Amino acid sequence: MHHDLKGDTERVLGFPISYLMDRKTINIGKSQIGFIDVIIEPSFHAFAHVAEIPGILEQVKQNKEDWGQTISHYEEMMEKENEFLTSASTTPLKSPIQNRGLLTDINISTAGLFCNEI
């Protein structure tokens, strides 16, 4: 995801990593559940008082449950990504990991970080 790439670039350049942009600490499943809890659910509950859309609140609940089932997958991905990033040096590396679903070639050098989909 572009969020991961932004965080990677900020890390290589020595900048503070922006909120929700750090592949080493952000579990997408957990962040989606947080988004549903804080934004989606309250909005849809309020909207349900104005207009009736059959099944919409049940769908929000199902989406939250579905994201909950992805948490362990993203934990595993974060472990692999952290191992790869920890082993990265100034020589170009070919990543054996998936970039949140996209196979990625990651080239880390002192000049910067370049990620290309393969």
C-alpha positions in Angstrom: 0.0 0.0 0.0 1.2 3.5 -0.6 0.9 4.2 3.2 3.7 1.6 3.7 5.8 3.1 1.0 5.4 6.6 2.5 6.5 5.3 5.9 9.4 3.4 4.4 10.6 6.5 2.6 10.3 8.6 5.8 12.3 6.0 7.7 15.1 5.9 5.2 15.3 9.7 5.0 15.4 9.9 8.8 12.0 11.7 9.1 9.4 11.0 11.8 7.1 8.4 10.4 3.5 9.7 9.8 0.6 8.3 11.8 -0.7 5.0 10.3 2.2 4.8 7.8 4.6 2.5 9.6 4.5 -1.1 8.3 6.4 -2.2 11.4 3.6 -1.2 13.8 0.3 -0.9 12.0 -1.9 -3.9 11.7 -4.4 -3.1 8.9 -7.1 -5.4 10.4 -6.9 -3.7 13.7 -6.9 -0.2 12.1 -9.9 -1.1 10.0 -11.8 -2.2 13.1 -10.9 1.0 14.8 -12.2 3.0 11.8 -15.4 1.0 11.9 -15.8 1.6 15.7 -15.1 5.3 15.6 -16.5 6.5 12.3 -18.6 3.9 10.4 -20.8 2.4 13.2 -21.8 5.7 14.8 -22.5 7.2 11.4 -24.6 4.4 10.2 -26.5 4.2 13.5 -27.3 7.9 13.2 -28.2 7.5 9.5 -30.6 4.6 10.5 -32.7 7.1 12.4 -33.2 9.1 9.2 -33.5 6.5 6.5 -34.2 2.8 6.7 -31.8 0.6 4.7 -32.5 -3.0 5.4 -29.5 -5.0 6.6 -27.1 -2.1 6.6 -26.2 -2.3 10.4 -25.9 -6.1 10.1 -23.5 -5.6 7.2 -21.4 -3.1 9.2 -21.2 -5.8 12.0 -20.2 -8.5 9.4 -17.5 -6.3 7.9 -16.1 -5.7 11.4 -16.1 -9.5 12.1 -14.4 -10.1 8.7 -11.6 -7.6 9.4 -11.2 -9.3 12.8 -10.4 -12.5 11.0 -7.5 -10.8 9.2 -5.7 -9.7 12.3 -3.5 -12.8 12.6 -2.6 -12.6 8.9 -1.5 -9.0 9.2 0.5 -9.9 12.4 2.4 -12.6 10.4 3.0 -10.1 7.5 4.3 -7.5 9.9 6.7 -10.1 11.4 8.1 -11.0 7.9 8.3 -7.3 7.0 10.1 -6.4 10.2 12.6 -9.3 9.7 13.2 -8.1 6.1 13.5 -4.4 7.1 15.9 -5.3 10.0 18.1 -7.2 7.7 18.2 -4.4 5.1 21.5 -2.7 4.5 22.8 -0.3 1.9 22.9 -3.0 -0.7 19.8 -3.5 -2.9 17.6 -6.3 -1.6 14.9 -8.3 -3.3 12.1 -8.8 -0.9 10.7 -12.3 -0.4 7.6 -10.8 1.3 4.3 -9.6 0.0 3.6 -5.9 0.4 0.2 -6.1 2.0 -1.0 -8.2 -0.9 1.3 -6.9 -3.7 4.6 -8.6 -4.5 7.2 -6.0 -4.2 10.8 -5.5 -5.2 12.4 -3.2 -2.5 15.7 -1.5 -3.2 17.2 0.2 -0.1 20.1 2.4 -0.6 21.7 5.5 1.0 20.0 7.6 -1.7 16.5 6.4 -0.7 14.0 3.7 -0.9 12.5 2.6 -4.2 9.6 0.1 -4.4 8.4 -1.4 -7.7 5.6 -3.8 -8.2 6.7 -6.9 -10.0 
